[in-house]
């Protein structure tokens, strides 16, 4: 079923919630399409996208990265998750900054991203994020038949259809979100 799995051994995620972060497990239990996702355990030292793809034989263009962005206007900070293919970069200072109605936008500091999401840095995923955060998806991510994304921990990956990500709470497909790397 998962043509992008390479050397991974995908298993139904709802049967293996011990392989995902707590907030991710809670979100998956409530997700109507949770049965369409798979999880695979990986070597946590190989969680970074380039190393993961090289070692496990999963295509780079079928991997999506989730980055947390903090937008600031005055004393107000707004957070958003941006999900783009690993072959692209999120337009943080243009599209995302405007979407957050911020004067300044940048990647959230690692400690903030970890504390606010309840996930490990390098494993942050759009599944299970705070309910009031927008989840901004590039059109390429939303249209992908299958993707590899983080699981909330560095020791596993989720396999998911893009259309499932587009149905997540707070999800928005945003034209121009992704720029060539």
Buried (B, 14 or more C-beta within 10 A) or exposed (E): EBEBBBEBEBBEBBEBBEBBBEBBBBBBEEBEBBEBBBBBBBEEEBBEBEEBBEBBEBEBBBBBBBBBBBBBBEEEBBBBBBBBBBBBBBBBEEBBBEBBEBEEBBBBEEEBBBEBBBBBBBBBBBBBBEEEBBBBBBBBBBEBEBBBBBBBBBBBBBBBBBEBBBEBBBBBBBEEBBBEE
